């Protein structure tokens, strides 16, 4: 038997923005390294072709956290869980900054990823605190914070690294994480669980049960894996040709390309509203088509930075439209298992991101930028084909109906 939560009747605008800011900071810790890969590799004497391991290990830790930590949000007081994760995350960020060996660095970034899943606990908490009529809007705002964190992380990381080095980036992130933990301890309300609570092992097993019983989760999880693999292909490999001759951009200049992707954050709320109106499948299809087309201008990076900007805008817009639509559909009417649903869905996201990062840097080292774009376009096209052959289970009412059946099986 699953537990239900009693929550305030509404979520204030100020609290929604605070949760969005917390999500932005937490998710930023996963992406801080992407503009710094070359500098990290150089400081440890590592071949840049293997620098993608930093992103890969971070995503591996993230995937493990999604399986082991996020489901705890349906078992424990989410407020306490959130604050505890942030405090330990600050220590992990300090460990990255103080790492003296490559193996130590990889272990520390894996721990950062493990604890960064506080983002998903925050999203689930926002869904639980919000009233049913404002849930979609709240999720759209919080997800916009996630997107902004992903994109601005690269800009801020580059700015700080050019002045204080890549270690200074992680020292600063540790301090901000401690500050956010204190702020949430002061302001964040709790949403207490009621009824019979399952044990931890039962919670973990029920996550696997979700994959078995929830067709919508399987469909959206597969799309998340492919879409975020394409996303990671671009953002993990892009720094390599931009940093090399003849472009030879510094960290700040590379980070500025993150601003071009803010269009994705602006699209997040609109995509969620379309899903609420029963347009989730159509929105997803259009976004996947746009994702595949985005690689055409991106391929001309070495000839035109403007073409790259256009490609970045299109790619981030498409990726976030699919992501927000998927989360809106999955969580509709299912706040009692929100943590497990998000954890199961985001495992696919993390796996795709990690595989995309490792593959992209290796492909670039072997065959160059055009091959990277071919890889990204191919993954995007496969995602489009999967969407085309998937049977519809995408409306909010359908998701709710699926949710009732899933709850009975859990």
Secondary structure, 3 states (H helix, E strand, C coil): CCCEECCCCCCCHHHHHHHHHHHHHHHHHHHCCHHHHHHHHHHHCCCHHHCHHHHHHHHHHHHHHHHHCHHHHHCCCHHHHHHHHHHHHHHHHHHHHHCCCHHHHHHHHHHHHHHCCHHHHHHHHHHHHCCCCCHHHHHHHHHHHHHHHHHHHHHHHHHHHHHHHHHHHHHHHHHHHHHHHHHHHHHCCCCCEECCCCCHHHHHHHHHHHHHHCHHHHHHHHHHHHHHHHHHHHHHHHHHHHHCCCCCCCHHHHHCHHHHCHHHHHHHHHHHHHHHCCCHHHHHHHHHHHHHHHHHHHCCCCCCHHHHHHHHHHHHHHHHHHHHHHHHHHHCCCHHHHHHHHHHHHHHHHHHHHHHHHHHHHHHHHHCHHHHHHHHHHHHHHHHHHHHHCCCCCCHHHHHHHHHHHHHHC
